[in-house]
Amino acid sequence: MNGTILVADDSMVVRAVLRRQLEADGHTVIEAVDGEEAITACREYCPDVVLLDVEMPVLDGHATLERLKADPDLKDIPVVFLTGRVDTADVVTGLRLGAHDYLRKPFEANELMARVSAALRTKELQDELRRRNAELDRVSRIDMLTNIYNRRHLDEHLRRAISGARRHGRTVGVLLVDIDHFKDVNDQYGHLAGDAVDVLYDGRDFHEFSAPQIATRSTHGTGCALSAALTACLARGFALDQAVAAAKRYITRAISTAPGIGQGAGPVNHFASAG
């Protein structure tokens, strides 16, 4: 398993030795001569593992580790301490601060590779866990049929929007979009046809004027008029068959035609209202 390794040590000799051994094992090596350079390099290159000397100028290893662990983007990078001291005080301090492992100088190449490999496996597991958690969060917010955000996401978004509006003395406008007479589609053509209508209309037509564009310092009435105007302009831009009325509070327009589904079902014409 190969990765990008940041070597932070003020000794040119130690950095050269580590570079040679790590590159021979297939790793990409980045160097830093002190703690400040190490933090800057982490932000720029986001290495898989950091080999961090305890005793460095400008910012020592312990202070550097504290800074890394305090940064949400860098806190999960495994850090292996390099120390030439024989006592365990530095090791214990580093482990308590969140270091993954430590390596005493002088070190054997095999021991170096073993500890780096263990740190890389930890990083890979952390990345996989983060990806899975992100996917679980996405799935919990998405309707599986239409692939648009669900009630949970809406509730959380509204809470943030209302909180921000109260903090800044603004109003919040809500645009409600509904498929007209949807029950009639289910009753006449069956639920499979209804599902097809749901999938065809997935809300993307209204995506372009989401909350940031409508959240203005306007009155409630002006906000409604702005929502209606944006909806009408967008609808006309899609060259829709259904004419758009110049209404301030809502418009009605055709969205699409669902393909024939079920026994003898022809095209299903359906409409949506926004207001």
Secondary structure per residue as TSV (DSSP state, phi and psi in degrees):
chain	resnum	aa	ss	phi	psi
A	1	M	-	360.0	117.6
A	2	N	-	-102.8	153.7
A	3	G	-	-157.3	-177.0
A	4	T	E	-98.3	121.4
A	5	I	E	-114.6	127.1
A	6	L	E	-95.1	123.1
A	7	V	E	-105.3	112.9
A	8	A	E	-113.1	104.6
A	9	D	-	-155.5	139.0
A	10	D	S	-80.0	-7.0
A	11	S	-	-91.4	120.3
A	12	M	H	-63.7	-35.5
A	13	V	H	-64.8	-46.6
A	14	V	H	-62.9	-43.1
A	15	R	H	-61.7	-41.6
A	16	A	H	-64.3	-42.4
A	17	V	H	-63.5	-46.7
A	18	L	H	-63.4	-41.9
A	19	R	H	-59.7	-47.5
A	20	R	H	-61.0	-45.1
A	21	Q	H	-70.0	-39.5
A	22	L	H	-71.4	-43.0
A	23	E	H	-66.2	-32.7
A	24	A	H	-64.3	-24.9
A	25	D	T	-93.0	4.4
A	26	G	T	96.0	7.7
A	27	H	-	-90.0	156.1
A	28	T	E	-94.1	132.6
A	29	V	E	-116.3	133.8
A	30	I	E	-119.2	141.3
A	31	E	E	-114.2	149.0
A	32	A	E	-143.8	144.6
A	33	V	S	-99.4	-10.6
A	34	D	S	-155.1	178.8
A	35	G	H	-65.7	-39.3
A	36	E	H	-63.1	-44.4
A	37	E	H	-62.6	-36.5
A	38	A	H	-63.2	-43.6
A	39	I	H	-65.8	-42.6
A	40	T	H	-61.5	-43.0
A	41	A	H	-65.7	-36.9
A	42	C	H	-62.4	-41.7
A	43	R	H	-69.4	-32.1
A	44	E	H	-82.5	-40.4
A	45	Y	H	-109.8	-16.5
A	46	C	-	46.8	67.1
A	47	P	-	-67.1	162.8
A	48	D	S	-81.1	-31.5
A	49	V	E	-144.7	145.7
A	50	V	E	-116.8	124.5
A	51	L	E	-97.4	112.3
A	52	L	E	-120.6	118.4
A	53	D	E	-71.8	143.1
A	54	V	S	-73.7	-45.5
A	55	E	S	-98.9	104.9
A	56	M	-	-140.3	155.0
A	57	P	S	-74.9	170.4
A	58	V	S	67.2	-62.5
A	59	L	S	-144.0	116.6
A	60	D	-	-75.5	176.8
A	61	G	H	-61.8	-41.4
A	62	H	H	-65.7	-44.4
A	63	A	H	-66.0	-37.6
A	64	T	H	-63.6	-43.4
A	65	L	H	-62.3	-41.4
A	66	E	H	-60.4	-41.3
A	67	R	H	-65.2	-41.1
A	68	L	H	-64.2	-43.7
A	69	K	H	-70.7	-21.8
A	70	A	H	-84.2	-10.4
A	71	D	S	-95.4	118.1
A	72	P	T	-57.7	-29.7
A	73	D	T	-82.2	-15.9
A	74	L	T	-118.1	-10.3
A	75	K	T	-64.5	-21.4
A	76	D	T	-93.4	1.4
A	77	I	S	-74.3	123.0
A	78	P	-	-65.3	134.6
A	79	V	E	-116.1	126.3
A	80	V	E	-109.2	118.2
A	81	F	E	-76.8	140.4
A	82	L	E	-109.4	125.9
A	83	T	E	-141.7	142.0
A	84	G	-	-102.0	0.6
A	85	R	-	-81.5	150.2
A	86	V	S	-91.1	-23.4
A	87	D	S	-78.6	164.8
A	88	T	S	-96.4	0.8
A	89	A	H	-60.0	-46.0
A	90	D	H	-64.1	-38.8
A	91	V	H	-64.2	-46.8
A	92	V	H	-62.3	-43.2
A	93	T	H	-61.3	-45.2
A	94	G	H	-62.5	-43.2
A	95	L	H	-65.5	-37.7
A	96	R	H	-67.3	-30.2
A	97	L	H	-78.1	-11.6
A	98	G	T	116.9	11.7
A	99	A	-	-65.0	146.6
A	100	H	-	-77.2	-38.9
A	101	D	E	-162.6	180.0
A	102	Y	E	-143.0	158.3
A	103	L	E	-140.4	124.5
A	104	R	E	-87.1	139.6
A	105	K	S	-89.2	144.3
A	106	P	S	-74.4	151.3
A	107	F	-	-120.3	155.8
A	108	E	-	-86.0	147.6
A	109	A	H	-59.9	-39.9
A	110	N	H	-64.6	-39.6
A	111	E	H	-66.5	-41.2
A	112	L	H	-58.0	-49.6
A	113	M	H	-63.8	-38.1
A	114	A	H	-64.8	-42.1
A	115	R	H	-73.1	-37.5
A	116	V	H	-65.4	-41.9
A	117	S	H	-62.1	-40.7
A	118	A	H	-64.5	-40.1
A	119	A	H	-66.2	-38.3
A	120	L	H	-64.8	-39.4
A	121	R	H	-63.8	-40.1
A	122	T	H	-61.5	-44.9
A	123	K	H	-62.4	-41.3
A	124	E	H	-63.3	-42.3
A	125	L	H	-65.4	-40.0
A	126	Q	H	-63.9	-43.2
A	127	D	H	-64.1	-41.0
A	128	E	H	-65.6	-41.4
A	129	L	H	-62.6	-41.3
A	130	R	H	-64.3	-41.5
A	131	R	H	-62.9	-43.0
A	132	R	H	-66.2	-40.4
A	133	N	H	-64.3	-40.1
A	134	A	H	-64.6	-38.9
A	135	E	H	-68.7	-40.6
A	136	L	H	-62.4	-40.4
A	137	D	H	-65.0	-41.1
A	138	R	H	-63.1	-45.5
A	139	V	H	-63.1	-36.6
A	140	S	H	-69.9	-14.0
A	141	R	H	-107.8	-3.0
A	142	I	B	-114.2	135.0
A	143	D	-	-75.7	124.4
A	144	M	T	-69.1	-25.4
A	145	L	T	-78.5	-50.6
A	146	T	T	-95.2	-14.9
A	147	N	-	64.1	31.6
A	148	I	S	-118.6	167.7
A	149	Y	B	-62.8	147.3
A	150	N	-	-102.5	-169.5
A	151	R	H	-63.1	-38.9
A	152	R	H	-60.0	-46.6
A	153	H	H	-63.9	-41.3
A	154	L	H	-60.5	-45.7
A	155	D	H	-60.8	-44.1
A	156	E	H	-67.1	-40.9
A	157	H	H	-65.0	-41.2
A	158	L	H	-65.3	-39.6
A	159	R	H	-60.7	-43.2
A	160	R	H	-66.1	-42.1
A	161	A	H	-64.3	-43.0
A	162	I	H	-67.1	-40.8
A	163	S	H	-61.8	-43.9
A	164	G	H	-65.4	-37.8
A	165	A	H	-65.3	-41.5
A	166	R	H	-65.1	-39.8
A	167	R	H	-65.5	-36.1
A	168	H	H	-103.6	5.3
A	169	G	T	68.3	37.0
A	170	R	-	-111.9	173.2
A	171	T	-	-106.2	161.2
A	172	V	-	-118.7	127.6
A	173	G	-	-106.4	143.5
A	174	V	-	-122.2	129.5
A	175	L	-	-103.7	117.0
A	176	L	-	-99.6	123.7
A	177	V	E	-115.9	130.1
A	178	D	E	-137.6	143.9
A	179	I	E	-83.4	122.4
A	180	D	T	-68.0	135.6
A	181	H	T	52.1	42.6
A	182	F	H	-65.9	-32.9
A	183	K	H	-61.5	-35.0
A	184	D	H	-64.0	-35.4
A	185	V	H	-63.7	-46.3
A	186	N	H	-61.9	-43.4
A	187	D	H	-67.3	-38.0
A	188	Q	H	-85.6	-38.7
A	189	Y	H	-112.3	-9.8
A	190	G	-	97.7	163.3
A	191	H	H	-70.9	-26.5
A	192	L	H	-63.9	-41.1
A	193	A	H	-65.8	-39.0
A	194	G	H	-61.9	-40.3
A	195	D	H	-63.2	-38.2
A	196	A	H	-63.5	-37.9
A	197	V	H	-64.6	-42.9
A	198	D	H	-59.8	-43.2
A	199	V	H	-67.9	-40.8
A	200	L	H	-64.1	-38.6
A	201	Y	-	-99.6	100.1
A	202	D	-	-114.0	14.9
A	203	G	S	85.7	-5.0
A	204	R	G	-66.4	-26.9
A	205	D	G	-61.6	-26.2
A	206	F	G	-103.5	5.7
A	207	H	G	-69.4	-29.6
A	208	E	G	-71.6	-16.6
A	209	F	G	-120.3	58.2
A	210	S	-	-74.0	-173.6
A	211	A	H	-49.6	-43.5
A	212	P	H	-57.9	-30.9
A	213	Q	H	-81.0	-26.2
A	214	I	H	-95.2	-18.2
A	215	A	-	-75.5	78.2
A	216	T	-	-110.8	170.5
A	217	R	S	-84.7	48.4
A	218	S	-	-105.7	168.5
A	219	T	-	-73.3	170.1
A	220	H	H	-60.8	-44.4
A	221	G	H	-63.9	-42.6
A	222	T	H	-64.1	-37.8
A	223	G	H	-62.4	-40.2
A	224	C	H	-64.3	-43.2
A	225	A	H	-63.2	-39.5
A	226	L	H	-63.4	-42.4
A	227	S	H	-60.3	-45.5
A	228	A	H	-64.4	-41.0
A	229	A	H	-64.3	-43.0
A	230	L	H	-64.2	-40.3
A	231	T	H	-62.3	-44.8
A	232	A	H	-64.3	-44.3
A	233	C	H	-62.0	-41.8
A	234	L	H	-66.5	-41.4
A	235	A	H	-62.7	-44.3
A	236	R	H	-64.7	-31.8
A	237	G	H	-66.4	-22.9
A	238	F	T	-88.0	4.4
A	239	A	T	52.0	55.1
A	240	L	-	-78.6	154.0
A	241	D	S	-71.5	-36.9
A	242	Q	S	-77.7	128.0
A	243	A	-	-66.7	145.7
A	244	V	-	-103.3	120.6
A	245	A	-	-78.1	145.8
A	246	A	-	-81.7	72.1
A	247	A	-	-105.1	148.5
A	248	K	S	-84.5	-27.6
A	249	R	S	-103.9	-28.9
A	250	Y	-	-158.0	162.1
A	251	I	E	-134.9	159.6
A	252	T	E	-126.5	134.2
A	253	R	E	-149.9	157.3
A	254	A	E	-77.4	139.5
A	255	I	E	-97.9	-51.0
A	256	S	E	-170.4	-179.0
A	257	T	E	-124.2	123.3
A	258	A	E	-78.7	144.1
A	259	P	-	-66.8	159.8
A	260	G	-	-65.2	125.8
A	261	I	-	-134.8	141.2
A	262	G	S	91.4	-173.3
A	263	Q	T	-76.2	109.1
A	264	G	T	69.6	16.0
A	265	A	-	-78.5	127.7
A	266	G	-	-91.6	-165.1
A	267	P	-	-59.7	140.7
A	268	V	E	-107.9	107.3
A	269	N	E	-80.5	133.5
A	270	H	E	-144.0	156.4
A	271	F	E	-130.5	160.3
A	272	A	E	-133.7	144.3
A	273	S	E	-114.1	141.6
A	274	A	E	-128.0	135.5
A	275	G	-	-161.6	360.0
